[in-house]
Amino acid sequence: MIKKRLMTPGPTQVPEEALLSLARQVTHHRTAEFRKLFAEVLVGLKEVFATKHDVIVLTSSGSGAMEAAVVNLVPRGGKAIVLEAGNFAQRWRKICDAFGIEVVRHEVTWGEAVDPADVKALLEKHPDAVAVFGTLMESSTGVGHDVKAIGEVVRGSKALFVVDAISGACVMECRTDEWGIDVLVVGSQKALMLPPGLAFLTLSPAAVKQMEQVKPQAFYFDLKQHRNKILEGPDTPWTPAHTMIAALAENLKLIRAEGIEKVWSRAKTLARATRAGLEAIGLELFAARPADGLTSVYLPTDVDGGAFLKRLEGRFGIKVAGGQAHLKGKIFRIAHMGIVDELDILSTLAAIELVLDELGRSVEFGAGCRAAQRVLAEGHPAAVG
Ligand SMILES: *Cc1c(COP(=O)(O)O)cnc(C)c1O
């Protein structure tokens, strides 16, 4: 018998409150009860995404919301700048390609962060770019990009700033309005702690204005229809995954009770503890500018990397993520977002030591946990009683 411990950067562990909500009998969505719930959820989403403007809820995976952002803002033949620093950022380019949008590719070595000065130069060279597509937390590399600084640069241009925060929102600091993000794209199965199935977009007034000028290459993803229904109802143009929206209401209660600032700072501490633990075990970190929601680390080269990941899952039920594309077999990724907590990280570090020992590497048991505990001890909450 093995207890499953999901430590991947999506999907993530789901809190009991949301699971119980999902266990309830299905109700109808065209009702006053649903509209009331949906209105509350929209208020909560605005708070946790740090925006005062509209939030759209789509029934789709995160990529669907990326596609919606592209087709509603950029017309066929329009120009977009893509900050391509990983597998997910590449998806922006592939979506643009699929809809006949001209892409200015800014390729960055995977594992490194986008330099805002490069974005400035690109915008000067391409003043006709309609949008800049970037990423908050690049889940394929574990890099957290400096979206605040990039936002400052984009603000000085005519382009809209669109950020894939599918995994980054609600775990990494992200001040949507303050940082000049016109569209923030978020998914349900990452730091929002739900199963896959919902996606979200924030829309700045400038994004809404642009949407009104573009005839989208879309029907289901026509964001004007979604926005109009929200302003009227709030409602949705098509049947929403409303049982998921009810579960989301539960998770938003948890996040808002803790406070989004605390959620961000807790993730930062967990990330530091994870990195300290892995380095104490003798593993090498991968990301040049590490994100707060996941840690990427080179697979040990003195043991069989594939066997290592298999054994972590087979013996301890710990599912971490391997590398994607050319990083497959080179790195692995541990998520610390949502309800992943201090003890999840300590047990993952302890399991890594046990598996490395089993595979023949010489291990000093406890070194990883000790280093991580030192970081966690700095942040002791005030004692009660
Ligand atoms: C998970 C993820 C995606 C893809 O989302 P799907 O829900 O799988 O479509 C895109 N970007 C980032 C940064 C992600 O972490």
Ligand as a Chemical Component Dictionary entry (heavy atoms), coordinates in Angstrom:
data_LIG
# 
_chem_comp.id                   LIG 
_chem_comp.type                 NON-POLYMER 
_chem_comp.pdbx_formal_charge   0 
_chem_comp.three_letter_code    LIG 
# 
loop_
_chem_comp_atom.comp_id 
_chem_comp_atom.atom_id 
_chem_comp_atom.alt_atom_id 
_chem_comp_atom.type_symbol 
_chem_comp_atom.charge 
_chem_comp_atom.model_Cartn_x 
_chem_comp_atom.model_Cartn_y 
_chem_comp_atom.model_Cartn_z 
_chem_comp_atom.pdbx_ordinal 
LIG C1 C1 C 0 0.645  24.049 -17.011 1  
LIG C2 C2 C 0 1.103  25.209 -17.782 2  
LIG C3 C3 C 0 0.589  25.511 -19.044 3  
LIG C4 C4 C 0 -0.385 24.628 -19.762 4  
LIG O1 O1 O 0 -1.617 24.585 -19.168 5  
LIG P1 P1 P 0 -2.653 23.445 -19.582 6  
LIG O2 O2 O 0 -3.700 23.581 -18.523 7  
LIG O3 O3 O 0 -1.912 22.153 -19.548 8  
LIG O4 O4 O 0 -3.170 23.778 -20.924 9  
LIG C5 C5 C 0 1.032  26.648 -19.679 10 
LIG N1 N1 N 0 1.937  27.449 -19.119 11 
LIG C6 C6 C 0 2.474  27.186 -17.912 12 
LIG C7 C7 C 0 3.506  28.114 -17.354 13 
LIG C8 C8 C 0 2.073  26.057 -17.206 14 
LIG O5 O5 O 0 2.627  25.778 -16.022 15 
# 
loop_
_chem_comp_bond.comp_id 
_chem_comp_bond.atom_id_1 
_chem_comp_bond.atom_id_2 
_chem_comp_bond.value_order 
_chem_comp_bond.pdbx_ordinal 
LIG C1 C2 SING 1  
LIG C2 C3 SING 2  
LIG C2 C8 DOUB 3  
LIG C3 C4 SING 4  
LIG C3 C5 DOUB 5  
LIG C4 O1 SING 6  
LIG O1 P1 SING 7  
LIG P1 O2 DOUB 8  
LIG P1 O3 SING 9  
LIG P1 O4 SING 10 
LIG C5 N1 SING 11 
LIG N1 C6 DOUB 12 
LIG C6 C7 SING 13 
LIG C6 C8 SING 14 
LIG C8 O5 SING 15 
# 
